[in-house]
């Protein structure tokens, strides 16, 4: 089973790479069983396919761009952040937001879900080929 309702990108990465006594990592499952373990359930296969976008983005960033895992995770987390004008409700480009605006309440900060990030169209270009 996958992590239920992951809140952060690092949760997905850890699920992919770290085995515990109770649960092997997804990497371990893939090495041991190939795709057969995912094919046991259409829901499991679908969940894997969605999360695989995030796994691939991090692997690409590390192997092709020279980023650390932490840098890739940070890029993906920043991609999830959205900023809105508190008065008009219009989205603001993150490059135009300063901490003071958030602290004063002039700008509202919201975070997209992990599910949103698993859509290939939402992975930043710097982390895909």
SVG drawing of the C-alpha trace seen along z (x, -y; Angstrom):
<svg xmlns="http://www.w3.org/2000/svg" viewBox="-12 -44 37 54">
<polyline fill="none" stroke="black" stroke-width="0.4" points="0.0,0.0 1.0,-3.6 1.3,-6.3 -2.3,-7.5 -2.8,-11.2 0.9,-12.4 1.3,-16.0 4.7,-16.7 6.8,-15.8 9.5,-14.3 6.9,-11.8 6.6,-10.5 10.3,-10.4 10.8,-8.5 8.1,-6.0 10.0,-5.4 13.5,-5.0 13.3,-4.0 12.5,-0.5 11.4,0.2 10.9,3.5 7.2,3.3 7.3,2.1 9.7,2.3 10.3,-0.8 8.8,-1.1 12.3,-0.8 12.7,2.5 9.3,3.7 10.2,2.8 13.6,4.5 12.1,7.6 8.8,8.0 9.0,5.6 5.5,4.2 3.7,7.4 3.0,6.2 1.3,3.0 -0.9,5.0 -2.6,6.8 -5.0,3.9 -6.0,1.3 -6.3,-1.3 -2.7,-0.4 -1.4,-0.7 -3.1,-4.1 -1.8,-5.4 1.7,-4.3 1.5,-5.9 0.5,-9.2 3.2,-9.3 5.8,-8.1 5.7,-11.6 7.1,-13.0 9.6,-10.2 10.8,-10.7 11.1,-14.5 13.4,-14.1 15.5,-11.4 15.8,-13.6 16.8,-16.6 19.5,-14.7 20.9,-12.7 20.5,-15.2 20.6,-18.6 23.0,-18.0 20.5,-19.0 20.4,-17.4 17.3,-15.5 16.6,-18.3 16.8,-20.9 14.4,-18.9 12.0,-18.6 12.1,-22.3 11.5,-23.1 8.4,-20.8 7.1,-22.3 7.5,-25.8 5.6,-24.8 2.7,-23.8 2.6,-27.3 0.1,-29.9 -0.3,-33.5 -3.5,-35.6 -4.3,-39.2 -6.4,-39.4 -8.7,-42.0 -9.2,-41.0 -8.6,-37.3 -6.5,-37.3 -3.4,-35.1 0.0,-36.9 3.2,-35.7 5.4,-34.4 8.3,-36.6 6.3,-39.6 5.5,-38.4 7.5,-39.4 7.2,-38.0 5.9,-41.4 2.8,-41.1 2.0,-37.6 2.6,-38.7 0.4,-41.7 -2.4,-39.7 -2.3,-41.6 -1.3,-38.3 -2.9,-34.9 -0.7,-31.9 -2.3,-28.6 -0.7,-25.2 -1.9,-22.9 -2.3,-19.2 0.2,-16.4 -2.5,-15.0 -2.3,-18.2 1.5,-17.9 1.3,-14.3 -0.1,-15.6 2.7,-15.8 1.6,-19.2 2.3,-20.6 5.8,-19.3 8.2,-22.3 10.1,-22.2 13.5,-22.2 12.6,-18.7 11.5,-17.0 13.0,-16.2"/>
</svg>
